[in-house]
Structure formats: structure tokens, C-alpha cells
Amino acid sequence: MNHIPVAIGIALCDQVIIEEVTHNVTPVNCFNARALDAVPGQTTFFVLAWLANGMGEMMAEVVIERLDTLEQIYRDQKKIVFGNRLSDSRFVARVRSCKFPVAGYYELSLIMNREVVAHRKFRIQQKGVEQ
């Protein structure tokens, strides 16, 4: 029986380091705003979410939308398996070469079995341009 997890937190960062022995996680350079060399432009980053109370196998989707038009600009999915509702889990996904058409606000959503479990607003801007 599947049980959709509850998100404890979500972060966008340049890199996620997982220590080999302890499996502890270190998010590196977390951000709320991302400056690109040029806009339109593209970038790669990681999504790290802490999840609780999940059970079973389900599809996890990472979706990014422009907040000015609600246009979806990125979508990726992968299967995730939760073994025990009493154990907290981490979700790590790489957003690869996401193309941002304009400077402004975007929202990243983490969706499990078609239900939003976490979302995060962030801003894209061009380096050297005040916003």
C-alpha cells in the first residue's frame, strides 16, 4: 500500500555531497536566486528534499514553471521506493540544462503520484543586471 510522504524541507543547490560511510548529506551553495551569464540561458542544479512517512513505490516528478505565465519549462520523473513509514528519506535529483526564457520568478514543485508534496519559489536574473 502506497502512502505519499510529507516534505520536511526542500532546497535548491549547486551540489549535494553524500558521505560514503555515514550517508550524511551536505548541500552546497543553496540558493533562492540564480544569476546566469545571459537570459535566456540555461543552468544545472540539484533539488534536495527531506521526506517523512512515505511508503511503497511511486513516481516522483520535478516540475519547473514560470510564475508570470504558469508555463511549464522543465519536467523530469523517476521511480522512488519508500521502505518504512517510520524512516525519514531524502530525495535528490539533478535538474539538467534547464532553459530559462526570461528573468523573473519560477517555481519548482516536487510531485509524488500526482500530488504536490513540496514547492519552492526562486528567481532567475542576469549577472550584472539589478532586479
LOGUKE-309644 format. One record per atom (N, C-alpha, C): residue number from 1; residue in one letter; atom name; y negated, x negated, z. Coordinates in steps of 0.001 Angstrom, whole numbers, plus 500000, padded with zeros to 6 digits. Example, Ala and Ser with C-alpha at 12.3 -4.5 7.8 and 13.67 -1.06 7.14 Angstrom:
+-----+----+----+--------+--------+--------+
:   i : aa : at :      y :      x :      z :
+-----+----+----+--------+--------+--------+
:   1 :  A :  N : 505690 : 486810 : 507800 :
:   1 :  A : CA : 504500 : 487700 : 507800 :
:   1 :  A :  C : 503300 : 486800 : 507800 :
:   2 :  S :  N : 502250 : 487150 : 507080 :
:   2 :  S : CA : 501060 : 486330 : 507140 :
:   2 :  S :  C : 499970 : 487100 : 507870 :
+-----+----+----+--------+--------+--------+
***
This chain:
+-----+----+----+--------+--------+--------+
:   i : aa : at :      y :      x :      z :
+-----+----+----+--------+--------+--------+
:   1 :  M :  N : 501181 : 499162 : 500000 :
:   1 :  M : CA : 500000 : 500000 : 500000 :
:   1 :  M :  C : 498748 : 499112 : 500000 :
:   2 :  N :  N : 497868 : 499339 : 499059 :
:   2 :  N : CA : 496637 : 498560 : 498959 :
:   2 :  N :  C : 495578 : 499091 : 499913 :
:   3 :  H :  N : 494818 : 498160 : 500466 :
:   3 :  H : CA : 493663 : 498524 : 501279 :
:   3 :  H :  C : 492526 : 497615 : 500858 :
:   4 :  I :  N : 491445 : 498202 : 500358 :
:   4 :  I : CA : 490298 : 497432 : 499870 :
:   4 :  I :  C : 489619 : 496728 : 501042 :
:   5 :  P :  N : 489303 : 495444 : 500895 :
:   5 :  P : CA : 488709 : 494695 : 502001 :
:   5 :  P :  C : 487256 : 495064 : 502247 :
:   6 :  V :  N : 486775 : 494642 : 503398 :
:   6 :  V : CA : 485372 : 494760 : 503770 :
:   6 :  V :  C : 484768 : 493370 : 503649 :
:   7 :  A :  N : 483614 : 493267 : 503017 :
:   7 :  A : CA : 482951 : 491967 : 502877 :
:   7 :  A :  C : 482176 : 491650 : 504151 :
:   8 :  I :  N : 482402 : 490465 : 504669 :
:   8 :  I : CA : 481663 : 489979 : 505830 :
:   8 :  I :  C : 480393 : 489280 : 505369 :
:   9 :  G :  N : 480462 : 488642 : 504198 :
:   9 :  G : CA : 479310 : 487949 : 503648 :
:   9 :  G :  C : 479600 : 487476 : 502239 :
:  10 :  I :  N : 478521 : 487158 : 501513 :
:  10 :  I : CA : 478659 : 486655 : 500143 :
:  10 :  I :  C : 477539 : 485649 : 499900 :
:  11 :  A :  N : 477867 : 484568 : 499205 :
:  11 :  A : CA : 476886 : 483521 : 498913 :
:  11 :  A :  C : 477044 : 483072 : 497469 :
:  12 :  L :  N : 475926 : 482674 : 496870 :
:  12 :  L : CA : 475908 : 482060 : 495542 :
:  12 :  L :  C : 475545 : 480601 : 495762 :
:  13 :  C :  N : 476320 : 479683 : 495189 :
:  13 :  C : CA : 476079 : 478266 : 495452 :
:  13 :  C :  C : 476501 : 477391 : 494279 :
:  14 :  D :  N : 476016 : 476155 : 494293 :
:  14 :  D : CA : 476326 : 475208 : 493227 :
:  14 :  D :  C : 477784 : 474773 : 493247 :
:  15 :  Q :  N : 478347 : 474668 : 494439 :
:  15 :  Q : CA : 479692 : 474135 : 494571 :
:  15 :  Q :  C : 480327 : 474679 : 495843 :
:  16 :  V :  N : 481645 : 474787 : 495845 :
:  16 :  V : CA : 482403 : 475163 : 497035 :
:  16 :  V :  C : 483461 : 474088 : 497242 :
:  17 :  I :  N : 483426 : 473454 : 498412 :
:  17 :  I : CA : 484402 : 472421 : 498744 :
:  17 :  I :  C : 485414 : 473022 : 499708 :
:  18 :  I :  N : 486700 : 472908 : 499366 :
:  18 :  I : CA : 487771 : 473382 : 500244 :
:  18 :  I :  C : 488524 : 472157 : 500738 :
:  19 :  E :  N : 488477 : 471932 : 502042 :
:  19 :  E : CA : 489105 : 470769 : 502646 :
:  19 :  E :  C : 490625 : 470897 : 502530 :
:  20 :  E :  N : 491253 : 469842 : 502077 :
:  20 :  E : CA : 492677 : 469877 : 501714 :
:  20 :  E :  C : 493605 : 470194 : 502876 :
:  21 :  V :  N : 493368 : 469618 : 504045 :
:  21 :  V : CA : 494287 : 469787 : 505169 :
:  21 :  V :  C : 494023 : 471088 : 505926 :
:  22 :  T :  N : 492760 : 471328 : 506300 :
:  22 :  T : CA : 492439 : 472493 : 507138 :
:  22 :  T :  C : 492132 : 473750 : 506332 :
:  23 :  H :  N : 491832 : 473588 : 505051 :
:  23 :  H : CA : 491410 : 474679 : 504170 :
:  23 :  H :  C : 490057 : 475271 : 504584 :
:  24 :  N :  N : 489296 : 474534 : 505390 :
:  24 :  N : CA : 487944 : 474970 : 505715 :
:  24 :  N :  C : 487078 : 474890 : 504463 :
:  25 :  V :  N : 486056 : 475726 : 504417 :
:  25 :  V : CA : 485220 : 475846 : 503226 :
:  25 :  V :  C : 483804 : 475392 : 503530 :
:  26 :  T :  N : 483246 : 474620 : 502599 :
:  26 :  T : CA : 481857 : 474195 : 502692 :
:  26 :  T :  C : 481120 : 474649 : 501435 :
:  27 :  P :  N : 480220 : 475635 : 501552 :
:  27 :  P : CA : 479381 : 475990 : 500406 :
:  27 :  P :  C : 478240 : 474967 : 500287 :
:  28 :  V :  N : 477953 : 474541 : 499060 :
:  28 :  V : CA : 476945 : 473511 : 498817 :
:  28 :  V :  C : 475806 : 474099 : 497983 :
:  29 :  N :  N : 474573 : 473901 : 498448 :
:  29 :  N : CA : 473362 : 474340 : 497747 :
:  29 :  N :  C : 473366 : 475836 : 497441 :
:  30 :  C :  N : 473472 : 476642 : 498482 :
:  30 :  C : CA : 473397 : 478099 : 498300 :
:  30 :  C :  C : 471968 : 478465 : 497890 :
:  31 :  F :  N : 471844 : 479528 : 497094 :
:  31 :  F : CA : 470530 : 479875 : 496571 :
:  31 :  F :  C : 470311 : 481381 : 496502 :
:  32 :  N :  N : 469015 : 481753 : 496537 :
:  32 :  N : CA : 468556 : 483117 : 496263 :
:  32 :  N :  C : 467779 : 483150 : 494958 :
:  33 :  A :  N : 467325 : 481980 : 494539 :
:  33 :  A : CA : 466603 : 481853 : 493279 :
:  33 :  A :  C : 467127 : 480615 : 492561 :
:  34 :  R :  N : 467212 : 480728 : 491243 :
:  34 :  R : CA : 467752 : 479639 : 490422 :
:  34 :  R :  C : 466731 : 479312 : 489341 :
:  35 :  A :  N : 466312 : 478047 : 489281 :
:  35 :  A : CA : 465350 : 477614 : 488269 :
:  35 :  A :  C : 466105 : 476954 : 487120 :
:  36 :  L :  N : 465913 : 477491 : 485922 :
:  36 :  L : CA : 466553 : 476957 : 484721 :
:  36 :  L :  C : 465552 : 476141 : 483924 :
:  37 :  D :  N : 466054 : 475192 : 483133 :
:  37 :  D : CA : 465180 : 474390 : 482285 :
:  37 :  D :  C : 464415 : 475259 : 481303 :
:  38 :  A :  N : 465089 : 476284 : 480789 :
:  38 :  A : CA : 464464 : 477210 : 479837 :
:  38 :  A :  C : 465033 : 478601 : 480069 :
:  39 :  V :  N : 464194 : 479603 : 479834 :
:  39 :  V : CA : 464626 : 481007 : 479890 :
:  39 :  V :  C : 464194 : 481648 : 478586 :
:  40 :  P :  N : 465091 : 482247 : 477785 :
:  40 :  P : CA : 466505 : 482443 : 478104 :
:  40 :  P :  C : 467236 : 481118 : 478253 :
:  41 :  G :  N : 468276 : 481177 : 479111 :
:  41 :  G : CA : 469073 : 479999 : 479370 :
:  41 :  G :  C : 470363 : 480376 : 480057 :
:  42 :  Q :  N : 471181 : 479373 : 480300 :
:  42 :  Q : CA : 472450 : 479652 : 480954 :
:  42 :  Q :  C : 472691 : 478680 : 482090 :
:  43 :  T :  N : 473560 : 479087 : 483008 :
:  43 :  T : CA : 473903 : 478254 : 484151 :
:  43 :  T :  C : 475303 : 478603 : 484635 :
:  44 :  T :  N : 475857 : 477705 : 485417 :
:  44 :  T : CA : 477169 : 477898 : 486032 :
:  44 :  T :  C : 476999 : 477758 : 487538 :
:  45 :  F :  N : 477677 : 478605 : 488294 :
:  45 :  F : CA : 477619 : 478531 : 489753 :
:  45 :  F :  C : 478855 : 479204 : 490344 :
:  46 :  F :  N : 478971 : 479166 : 491665 :
:  46 :  F : CA : 480109 : 479751 : 492360 :
:  46 :  F :  C : 479685 : 480949 : 493202 :
:  47 :  V :  N : 480621 : 481871 : 493370 :
:  47 :  V : CA : 480490 : 483002 : 494284 :
:  47 :  V :  C : 481500 : 482768 : 495397 :
:  48 :  L :  N : 481044 : 482856 : 496635 :
:  48 :  L : CA : 481919 : 482722 : 497795 :
:  48 :  L :  C : 481735 : 483951 : 498660 :
:  49 :  A :  N : 482823 : 484666 : 498909 :
:  49 :  A : CA : 482763 : 485861 : 499754 :
:  49 :  A :  C : 483801 : 485746 : 500857 :
:  50 :  W :  N : 483423 : 486205 : 502044 :
:  50 :  W : CA : 484336 : 486281 : 503169 :
:  50 :  W :  C : 484754 : 487742 : 503308 :
:  51 :  L :  N : 486054 : 487985 : 503338 :
:  51 :  L : CA : 486586 : 489347 : 503304 :
:  51 :  L :  C : 487514 : 489592 : 504489 :
:  52 :  A :  N : 487536 : 490834 : 504965 :
:  52 :  A : CA : 488402 : 491212 : 506082 :
:  52 :  A :  C : 489117 : 492526 : 505750 :
:  53 :  N :  N : 490279 : 492703 : 506346 :
:  53 :  N : CA : 491049 : 493956 : 506291 :
:  53 :  N :  C : 491615 : 494303 : 504928 :
:  54 :  G :  N : 491745 : 493339 : 504046 :
:  54 :  G : CA : 492356 : 493606 : 502748 :
:  54 :  G :  C : 493873 : 493585 : 502847 :
:  55 :  M :  N : 494511 : 494384 : 501993 :
:  55 :  M : CA : 495975 : 494426 : 501974 :
:  55 :  M :  C : 496452 : 494761 : 500575 :
:  56 :  G :  N : 497420 : 493997 : 500083 :
:  56 :  G : CA : 498025 : 494302 : 498794 :
:  56 :  G :  C : 497409 : 493522 : 497651 :
:  57 :  E :  N : 497794 : 493904 : 496444 :
:  57 :  E : CA : 497359 : 493242 : 495217 :
:  57 :  E :  C : 496342 : 494131 : 494508 :
:  58 :  M :  N : 495239 : 493522 : 494055 :
:  58 :  M : CA : 494206 : 494300 : 493354 :
:  58 :  M :  C : 493416 : 493412 : 492412 :
:  59 :  M :  N : 492677 : 494046 : 491523 :
:  59 :  M : CA : 491804 : 493330 : 490604 :
:  59 :  M :  C : 490445 : 493132 : 491266 :
:  60 :  A :  N : 489964 : 491890 : 491212 :
:  60 :  A : CA : 488631 : 491562 : 491699 :
:  60 :  A :  C : 487759 : 491273 : 490487 :
:  61 :  E :  N : 486580 : 491864 : 490445 :
:  61 :  E : CA : 485651 : 491657 : 489340 :
:  61 :  E :  C : 484331 : 491125 : 489869 :
:  62 :  V :  N : 483756 : 490197 : 489138 :
:  62 :  V : CA : 482410 : 489711 : 489397 :
:  62 :  V :  C : 481548 : 490204 : 488242 :
:  63 :  V :  N : 480512 : 490969 : 488567 :
:  63 :  V : CA : 479640 : 491571 : 487560 :
:  63 :  V :  C : 478197 : 491191 : 487874 :
:  64 :  I :  N : 477455 : 490777 : 486832 :
:  64 :  I : CA : 476025 : 490485 : 486996 :
:  64 :  I :  C : 475242 : 491414 : 486088 :
:  65 :  E :  N : 474207 : 492052 : 486663 :
:  65 :  E : CA : 473341 : 492969 : 485920 :
:  65 :  E :  C : 471885 : 492567 : 486094 :
:  66 :  R :  N : 471111 : 492810 : 485034 :
:  66 :  R : CA : 469658 : 492693 : 485146 :
:  66 :  R :  C : 469165 : 493857 : 485993 :
:  67 :  L :  N : 468264 : 493625 : 486919 :
:  67 :  L : CA : 467774 : 494724 : 487739 :
:  67 :  L :  C : 466650 : 495513 : 487065 :
:  68 :  D :  N : 466017 : 494955 : 486022 :
:  68 :  D : CA : 464962 : 495706 : 485339 :
:  68 :  D :  C : 465522 : 496726 : 484357 :
:  69 :  T :  N : 466690 : 496457 : 483783 :
:  69 :  T : CA : 467263 : 497380 : 482780 :
:  69 :  T :  C : 468669 : 497866 : 483144 :
:  70 :  L :  N : 469275 : 497262 : 484170 :
:  70 :  L : CA : 470668 : 497528 : 484573 :
:  70 :  L :  C : 471679 : 497146 : 483498 :
:  71 :  E :  N : 471257 : 496297 : 482557 :
:  71 :  E : CA : 472163 : 495799 : 481525 :
:  71 :  E :  C : 473117 : 494787 : 482149 :
:  72 :  Q :  N : 474387 : 494947 : 481854 :
:  72 :  Q : CA : 475407 : 494027 : 482332 :
:  72 :  Q :  C : 475387 : 492779 : 481443 :
:  73 :  I :  N : 475225 : 491601 : 482073 :
:  73 :  I : CA : 475177 : 490373 : 481277 :
:  73 :  I :  C : 476398 : 489487 : 481495 :
:  74 :  Y :  N : 477207 : 489795 : 482526 :
:  74 :  Y : CA : 478381 : 488964 : 482816 :
:  74 :  Y :  C : 479432 : 489820 : 483505 :
:  75 :  R :  N : 480699 : 489570 : 483151 :
:  75 :  R : CA : 481815 : 490243 : 483811 :
:  75 :  R :  C : 483043 : 489346 : 483699 :
:  76 :  D :  N : 483715 : 489143 : 484824 :
:  76 :  D : CA : 484961 : 488395 : 484842 :
:  76 :  D :  C : 485849 : 489026 : 485900 :
:  77 :  Q :  N : 487148 : 488932 : 485694 :
:  77 :  Q : CA : 488058 : 489520 : 486668 :
:  77 :  Q :  C : 489271 : 488639 : 486873 :
:  78 :  K :  N : 489871 : 488784 : 488038 :
:  78 :  K : CA : 491121 : 488094 : 488330 :
:  78 :  K :  C : 491871 : 488877 : 489398 :
:  79 :  K :  N : 493169 : 488691 : 489401 :
:  79 :  K : CA : 494008 : 489365 : 490373 :
:  79 :  K :  C : 493921 : 488618 : 491697 :
:  80 :  I :  N : 493881 : 489377 : 492780 :
:  80 :  I : CA : 493832 : 488791 : 494116 :
:  80 :  I :  C : 494875 : 489495 : 494975 :
:  81 :  V :  N : 495511 : 488729 : 495874 :
:  81 :  V : CA : 496554 : 489277 : 496739 :
:  81 :  V :  C : 496166 : 489032 : 498196 :
:  82 :  F :  N : 496155 : 490103 : 498970 :
:  82 :  F : CA : 495920 : 490027 : 500404 :
:  82 :  F :  C : 497258 : 490268 : 501098 :
:  83 :  G :  N : 497621 : 489373 : 502031 :
:  83 :  G : CA : 498929 : 489478 : 502649 :
:  83 :  G :  C : 498953 : 490202 : 503979 :
:  84 :  N :  N : 497869 : 490144 : 504737 :
:  84 :  N : CA : 497886 : 490664 : 506090 :
:  84 :  N :  C : 496503 : 491189 : 506439 :
:  85 :  R :  N : 496404 : 492443 : 506835 :
:  85 :  R : CA : 495097 : 493026 : 507156 :
:  85 :  R :  C : 494433 : 492366 : 508353 :
:  86 :  L :  N : 495194 : 491703 : 509184 :
:  86 :  L : CA : 494619 : 491063 : 510366 :
:  86 :  L :  C : 494028 : 489691 : 510057 :
:  87 :  S :  N : 494307 : 489164 : 508883 :
:  87 :  S : CA : 493787 : 487845 : 508495 :
:  87 :  S :  C : 492562 : 487994 : 507601 :
:  88 :  D :  N : 491532 : 487215 : 507909 :
:  88 :  D : CA : 490370 : 487167 : 507029 :
:  88 :  D :  C : 490719 : 486336 : 505803 :
:  89 :  S :  N : 490076 : 486642 : 504697 :
:  89 :  S : CA : 490328 : 485932 : 503443 :
:  89 :  S :  C : 489011 : 485467 : 502854 :
:  90 :  R :  N : 489117 : 484515 : 501936 :
:  90 :  R : CA : 487948 : 484073 : 501176 :
:  90 :  R :  C : 488204 : 484338 : 499710 :
:  91 :  F :  N : 487151 : 484673 : 499023 :
:  91 :  F : CA : 487197 : 484856 : 497579 :
:  91 :  F :  C : 486242 : 483836 : 496986 :
:  92 :  V :  N : 486748 : 483012 : 496080 :
:  92 :  V : CA : 485918 : 482023 : 495393 :
:  92 :  V :  C : 486103 : 482224 : 493895 :
:  93 :  A :  N : 485003 : 482349 : 493188 :
:  93 :  A : CA : 485060 : 482488 : 491728 :
:  93 :  A :  C : 483944 : 481655 : 491120 :
:  94 :  R :  N : 484225 : 481101 : 489958 :
:  94 :  R : CA : 483213 : 480333 : 489230 :
:  94 :  R :  C : 482625 : 481220 : 488142 :
:  95 :  V :  N : 481323 : 481354 : 488152 :
:  95 :  V : CA : 480600 : 482050 : 487088 :
:  95 :  V :  C : 480287 : 480985 : 486052 :
:  96 :  R :  N : 480954 : 481075 : 484893 :
:  96 :  R : CA : 480873 : 480016 : 483881 :
:  96 :  R :  C : 479865 : 480365 : 482782 :
:  97 :  S :  N : 478917 : 479481 : 482605 :
:  97 :  S : CA : 477963 : 479572 : 481494 :
:  97 :  S :  C : 477401 : 480971 : 481305 :
:  98 :  C :  N : 476898 : 481550 : 482390 :
:  98 :  C : CA : 476280 : 482880 : 482312 :
:  98 :  C :  C : 474922 : 482757 : 481632 :
:  99 :  K :  N : 474689 : 483583 : 480624 :
:  99 :  K : CA : 473440 : 483547 : 479861 :
:  99 :  K :  C : 472451 : 484568 : 480436 :
: 100 :  F :  N : 471298 : 484076 : 480856 :
: 100 :  F : CA : 470248 : 484917 : 481414 :
: 100 :  F :  C : 469154 : 485084 : 480369 :
: 101 :  P :  N : 468928 : 486318 : 479895 :
: 101 :  P : CA : 467995 : 486542 : 478789 :
: 101 :  P :  C : 466517 : 486461 : 479166 :
: 102 :  V :  N : 466185 : 486783 : 480426 :
: 102 :  V : CA : 464784 : 486776 : 480858 :
: 102 :  V :  C : 464703 : 486274 : 482293 :
: 103 :  A :  N : 463509 : 485821 : 482672 :
: 103 :  A : CA : 463258 : 485501 : 484075 :
: 103 :  A :  C : 463133 : 486823 : 484829 :
: 104 :  G :  N : 463559 : 486826 : 486077 :
: 104 :  G : CA : 463453 : 488037 : 486879 :
: 104 :  G :  C : 464623 : 488179 : 487832 :
: 105 :  Y :  N : 464786 : 489408 : 488327 :
: 105 :  Y : CA : 465816 : 489670 : 489325 :
: 105 :  Y :  C : 467105 : 490178 : 488690 :
: 106 :  Y :  N : 468205 : 489712 : 489277 :
: 106 :  Y : CA : 469551 : 490083 : 488850 :
: 106 :  Y :  C : 470354 : 490443 : 490094 :
: 107 :  E :  N : 471456 : 491158 : 489880 :
: 107 :  E : CA : 472344 : 491478 : 490995 :
: 107 :  E :  C : 473767 : 491116 : 490627 :
: 108 :  L :  N : 474430 : 490384 : 491529 :
: 108 :  L : CA : 475838 : 490072 : 491378 :
: 108 :  L :  C : 476616 : 491010 : 492296 :
: 109 :  S :  N : 477634 : 491667 : 491748 :
: 109 :  S : CA : 478482 : 492564 : 492533 :
: 109 :  S :  C : 479908 : 492053 : 492525 :
: 110 :  L :  N : 480558 : 492149 : 493669 :
: 110 :  L : CA : 481982 : 491873 : 493795 :
: 110 :  L :  C : 482677 : 493223 : 493930 :
: 111 :  I :  N : 483567 : 493510 : 492992 :
: 111 :  I : CA : 484214 : 494815 : 492902 :
: 111 :  I :  C : 485720 : 494619 : 493064 :
: 112 :  M :  N : 486327 : 495412 : 493928 :
: 112 :  M : CA : 487781 : 495385 : 494123 :
: 112 :  M :  C : 488331 : 496778 : 493807 :
: 113 :  N :  N : 489248 : 496836 : 492854 :
: 113 :  N : CA : 489830 : 498121 : 492432 :
: 113 :  N :  C : 488757 : 499176 : 492182 :
: 114 :  R :  N : 487721 : 498772 : 491440 :
: 114 :  R : CA : 486613 : 499636 : 491010 :
: 114 :  R :  C : 485691 : 500097 : 492139 :
: 115 :  E :  N : 485740 : 499421 : 493289 :
: 115 :  E : CA : 484852 : 499751 : 494398 :
: 115 :  E :  C : 484030 : 498511 : 494766 :
: 116 :  V :  N : 482715 : 498666 : 494834 :
: 116 :  V : CA : 481841 : 497547 : 495192 :
: 116 :  V :  C : 482053 : 497213 : 496669 :
: 117 :  V :  N : 482429 : 495958 : 496938 :
: 117 :  V : CA : 482614 : 495538 : 498323 :
: 117 :  V :  C : 481480 : 494626 : 498789 :
: 118 :  A :  N : 480737 : 494018 : 497847 :
: 118 :  A : CA : 479594 : 493179 : 498205 :
: 118 :  A :  C : 478688 : 493042 : 496994 :
: 119 :  H :  N : 477400 : 492864 : 497257 :
: 119 :  H : CA : 476459 : 492578 : 496173 :
: 119 :  H :  C : 475341 : 491714 : 496705 :
: 120 :  R :  N : 474716 : 490997 : 495773 :
: 120 :  R : CA : 473680 : 490034 : 496154 :
: 120 :  R :  C : 472613 : 489985 : 495071 :
: 121 :  K :  N : 471374 : 490198 : 495466 :
: 121 :  K : CA : 470247 : 490090 : 494538 :
: 121 :  K :  C : 469800 : 488629 : 494500 :
: 122 :  F :  N : 469451 : 488149 : 493288 :
: 122 :  F : CA : 468915 : 486797 : 493147 :
: 122 :  F :  C : 467936 : 486773 : 491985 :
: 123 :  R :  N : 467138 : 485703 : 491928 :
: 123 :  R : CA : 466082 : 485592 : 490916 :
: 123 :  R :  C : 466352 : 484408 : 490009 :
: 124 :  I :  N : 466091 : 484609 : 488732 :
: 124 :  I : CA : 466137 : 483533 : 487739 :
: 124 :  I :  C : 464703 : 483247 : 487320 :
: 125 :  Q :  N : 464343 : 481963 : 487298 :
: 125 :  Q : CA : 462999 : 481574 : 486871 :
: 125 :  Q :  C : 463096 : 480291 : 486056 :
: 126 :  Q :  N : 462043 : 480009 : 485352 :
: 126 :  Q : CA : 461990 : 478773 : 484554 :
: 126 :  Q :  C : 461356 : 477678 : 485405 :
: 127 :  K :  N : 461921 : 476470 : 485336 :
: 127 :  K : CA : 461364 : 475347 : 486086 :
: 127 :  K :  C : 459912 : 475129 : 485698 :
: 128 :  G :  N : 459071 : 474917 : 486715 :
: 128 :  G : CA : 457663 : 474636 : 486474 :
: 128 :  G :  C : 456799 : 475859 : 486239 :
: 129 :  V :  N : 457390 : 477042 : 486192 :
: 129 :  V : CA : 456616 : 478272 : 485985 :
: 129 :  V :  C : 456586 : 479046 : 487300 :
: 130 :  E :  N : 455386 : 479323 : 487798 :
: 130 :  E : CA : 455229 : 480081 : 489041 :
: 130 :  E :  C : 455569 : 481535 : 488800 :
: 131 :  Q :  N : 456244 : 482153 : 489790 :
: 131 :  Q : CA : 456637 : 483567 : 489664 :
: 131 :  Q :  C : 456125 : 484352 : 490839 :
+-----+----+----+--------+--------+--------+
***
